[in-house]
Amino acid sequence: MAFRSTGPRLTAAEKTRRISLVMLAGFGLLFLNLLRMQVFEWGAYRRLSEKNRIRVIYLEGARGRIYDRAGKPLADNRLSFNCSVMPRESNDIDETCGRLAPLLGETKETLLQRFGKSKSGNFNTVILAEDIGRTQAMAIEERLDELPGVLIETRPQREYPLGPAAAHLVGYIGPLQGDEESRELYDYSRRDWVGANGVEKMSEGFLRGRSGGLQIEVNSAGRIVKALGIKEPETGKDIQLTVDAALQSHVQSLLHGEKGAVIVMDLKDGSILSFNSSPSFDPNRFASSKGRKSVAGYLTGADAPMVDRGTRGQYPPGSIYKIVTALAALKRQKITPETQYNCPGFMVIGGNKFHCWKLSGHGEEDLTKAFADSCDVYFYSAGLAAGVDAIVDRAKMLGLGRPTGLDLPGERSGLVPDPEWKRRAKRLPWFDGDTANLSIGQGFLQLTPIQALMMISAVATNGEVPRPHLVEKVNGVKVSDNSVRHLDVPAEHWKAVQAGLDAVVNSPRGTGRLAKAEGVRIAGKTGTAQSGQSRTHAWFVGYAPAERPKVAMVVFLENGGTGGVVGAKMASNVFEWLRLNGYL
Amino acid sequence: MNKKINFRQFDKILFLAPIGIFLIGIVTIYSASFKSHQSIDETLAMKQMIWMAAAVLGVFMTLKSDYFRLADLAWPLYFFSLALLVLVLFMPSRLGAHRWIGAASVNLQPSELAKLSVILVLARFFSSQRYEYLPREKLLIPFAVVAVPFLLILKEPDLGTGLLLIPVLFGMLYLWGFPTKKLLILIGAGCLLSPLLFLVLKDYQRSRLLVFINPNADPLGAGYTIIQSKIAIGSGGLFGKGFMGGTQNTLNFLPERHTDFIFGVVGEEGGLLASTALIFLFAVVAKKGYAIAGQTPDRFGSQLACGITTLITIQAVINLGMTMGLLPVVGVPLPLVSYGGTSVVVTMFSIAILLNIKLHRPLF
């Protein structure tokens, strides 16, 4: 209505005023909108603008290195390259992956799958390919312009120069397991890797690096403009071990992939000079996600390469246990070194015939000769005379049946059976036959190689047993505990046993004569233990020089044959090496 | 025509407001196109200054001559600009469009000239004809005058500049005496037919219109600029992040920030304060311009003033609305603020015409 009455007759001034009003109303609306955006919604827009420009780059703190006694690296860090992508910057991940695939030598689908799997936050990077080659990294770096959001991240990659030779000793690392809560408790991030075994695990607290982050300002192309803030990653503490890398490698090559364990200890302070378990595995494969794809064979391997036989393998010790029996009989004063028993090749105990390993018999034997011949009948007699309680008592005193406290994870206790244990576990009474079996290291008895080593060390040091340890220094500061455990055993008992062990190696008929080595007198004891399988376990424990012992050793070969042959031969070789390298 | 010019009629405010707008623009262009290794005389801001200086000089030089002479120039200028619009289609494309004619280092944008020549022709036509006495078939002339350059500009393609001609035509039609009712019907029909326009658009133009409906539909593609522009403006707050302090600007998040999206930089670095000042100055130009149109008894001058004011104002409204995400992105520069020599010269020339009309209008 209004239009018709006034429309045609309006003056030009009135018309332009109306147009002007429409336009000014437009400006008014624009102003109101500005007010809304810049005042009322300012905070939200401000946050968006911050989010636009700020990224956080994860910086992994390098783990501490692990060195051998001479400073040779056993676990080191190498600069490695990851090909990652910032999800926010990559507007077409499909195309990016398509371009990356040939550069990385992978299929586009694999890359997309990895991208899809990750649950990283908006500002974190997603790793598309881990530990790529330097040339690949360069090729990608050159073509970043075509690859929006892609970046090459460098990170320290754990490396184990000795590979399988020190795998059980040094251990390896793996992605952090466990729930969010415990992760936060110890200040780990989701991406952190931790020690999963060996020294890597045992000394995690020292070795671990603290991951940091770099807060950066990026431009619209995702290029770094400047760093806004940095939480420096912290490198972990370096650890020096007591082991000798050369000896470690030498022993591993002697083991030649056969099942077994060899441990060498310096008697002066309990430093472990080498710690080998075989068969072994390559810890380098565990150190990256890429390598971890090829470790399935290790985990299911028939020879259980992952098992550290030195601390976790529990085996019947056989004749090396006769040391304990002798100490028990001496302690009970049932024998003296001069006491003689006759060995006809067998002994009847509780109605059963117990054989000596030499079926024709040894004849009259004193303690020294019995050790040298490893006469079973002598030790049946000595053991029965001493009684099970005395044997168990001496075993416990020597540290058997409980972990030795070596600084490696997961050490087992072994088993020293006694009547109480048998009643509970087997619901059977203890028979004299059990005592006889125990006397020669058979039956229910189980020792770990490290326990056997500590047993022989006690003999070698006249009962002043050092604490076995691997970690010598942390960041150059000595941390090893050099305390000595004193065993309350009369000196003449040690003398008697030592004389026997000397005869084992050095008498012409000694069962351990193959352990002899050029230029140094060795003492020790062989053991050939029934394993329940066709082949026996071969043991040799010994020390050298026999006159003033400096080094003790255990050689254990699972189903390896006869201790006096394979065990003693290998020990001889190792003693030879130790002499040549100035340890003896 | 040899009457004395009354310089008291010189509209200082109408002269100073565009200068103010320009000054806000020049600072913003400097910030938006800053490159650390550039010396000041190499900057786009300096180039823009030179254009402006030339334009201001032109304003003073043309003050003496009478705007009536433009009536004779209208048709020649119109056909000249049509020729340029055809010519530009054969020029090598820049940024995916044929919008510039290159001559040495100077690039001319014929569509800027075309807008002004269309207004001149329309003003001449509307001042010599009366709606009441015009034969109905001749009523098609003003529409045809707009349609030809409109289609040519659309072909470049430059949808925004083309669309600007429509409100200008409608404003002048209204002032001429074209019945309001019919005008509204025309606008209604235009809106109904606009989906047809959608069919002839290029893909990028379609996607720009679609993301206007929902910018987040394609946040890294067509919607990106709108989102970044809104973030820039909103995050500026009351007082802005300061000269060269805008992160959206300096870190390159905002595309086209020294041309069509320059208001994003004004909003981010100058905040509500600078943005409001800019809007206020445009409102002053609009108010003054329409006042001149209303107070000029000469119908040619009145129509001319109305067309020019509508052109400048509608450009500002569309550009601001578009950078704030209120209107679809159609590619319209913000007059005197966006970088571009042709636009600055043509806009200042338009302002000169407004000033001239006020000086020379016959006062009975």
Contacts between the chains, C-beta under 8 A, distances in Angstrom:
chain1	res1	chain2	res2	distance
A	3	B	180	5.0
A	3	B	181	6.2
A	4	B	181	7.9
A	7	B	179	6.6
A	7	B	180	5.0
A	7	B	181	7.6
A	8	B	177	6.9
A	8	B	179	7.1
A	11	B	294	8.0
A	12	B	175	6.3
A	12	B	293	7.3
A	12	B	294	5.7
A	12	B	299	7.9
A	12	B	302	5.5
A	13	B	294	3.7
A	13	B	295	6.5
A	14	B	294	7.6
A	15	B	174	6.2
A	15	B	175	5.2
A	15	B	294	7.4
A	16	B	175	6.5
A	16	B	290	4.5
A	16	B	291	7.4
A	16	B	293	4.4
A	16	B	294	3.6
A	16	B	302	7.7
A	16	B	306	6.0
A	17	B	290	6.9
A	17	B	294	6.0
A	19	B	171	5.5
A	19	B	174	6.7
A	19	B	175	7.3
A	19	B	290	6.0
A	19	B	306	7.0
A	19	B	310	7.0
A	20	B	286	6.2
A	20	B	287	6.1
A	20	B	290	3.6
A	20	B	291	7.5
A	20	B	294	7.9
A	23	B	283	7.9
A	23	B	286	4.8
A	23	B	290	7.4
A	23	B	310	7.6
A	23	B	313	4.7
A	23	B	314	7.5
A	23	B	317	6.9
A	24	B	283	5.7
A	24	B	286	6.4
A	24	B	287	6.8
A	26	B	313	7.9
A	26	B	317	4.5
A	26	B	321	7.9
A	27	B	279	5.3
A	27	B	282	6.4
A	27	B	283	4.6
A	27	B	286	7.2
A	27	B	316	7.9
A	27	B	317	6.9
A	29	B	326	8.0
A	30	B	279	5.8
A	30	B	317	6.8
A	30	B	320	5.0
A	30	B	321	6.5
A	30	B	324	7.0
A	30	B	326	7.6
A	31	B	276	6.2
A	31	B	279	5.5
A	33	B	324	5.5
A	33	B	326	6.2
A	34	B	233	7.3
A	34	B	267	7.3
A	34	B	272	6.0
A	34	B	275	5.3
A	34	B	276	6.7
A	34	B	279	7.4
A	34	B	324	7.2
A	35	B	272	6.9
A	37	B	230	7.0
A	37	B	233	5.5
A	37	B	234	4.3
A	37	B	267	7.8
A	37	B	324	6.7
A	38	B	233	6.6
A	38	B	234	6.2
A	38	B	236	5.7
A	38	B	237	5.6
A	38	B	238	6.6
A	38	B	267	6.8
A	38	B	271	6.2
A	38	B	272	4.4
A	38	B	275	7.1
A	39	B	237	7.4
A	39	B	238	6.5
A	39	B	272	6.4
A	41	B	234	5.6
A	42	B	234	6.2
A	42	B	235	7.1
A	42	B	236	8.0
A	42	B	237	4.6
A	42	B	238	7.7
A	44	B	234	7.1
A	45	B	230	7.1
A	45	B	231	5.4
A	45	B	233	7.5
A	45	B	234	2.6
A	45	B	235	4.3
A	46	B	234	7.5
A	46	B	235	4.6
A	46	B	237	7.0
A	48	B	231	4.7
A	48	B	234	7.6
A	48	B	235	6.9
A	49	B	231	5.1
A	49	B	232	7.3
A	49	B	235	3.9
A	49	B	247	5.7
A	49	B	248	5.8
A	49	B	268	7.9
A	50	B	247	7.9
A	52	B	228	7.8
A	52	B	231	6.7
A	52	B	247	7.1
A	52	B	248	7.0
A	52	B	251	7.6
A	52	B	253	5.5
A	53	B	247	5.0
A	53	B	251	5.4
A	53	B	253	7.3
A	91	B	220	3.9
A	91	B	221	7.5
A	217	B	247	7.6
A	217	B	251	6.9
A	218	B	251	7.3
A	219	B	251	4.3
A	219	B	252	4.7
A	219	B	253	7.4
A	220	B	251	6.4
A	220	B	252	4.4
A	220	B	253	4.6
A	221	B	252	7.1
A	225	B	251	6.2
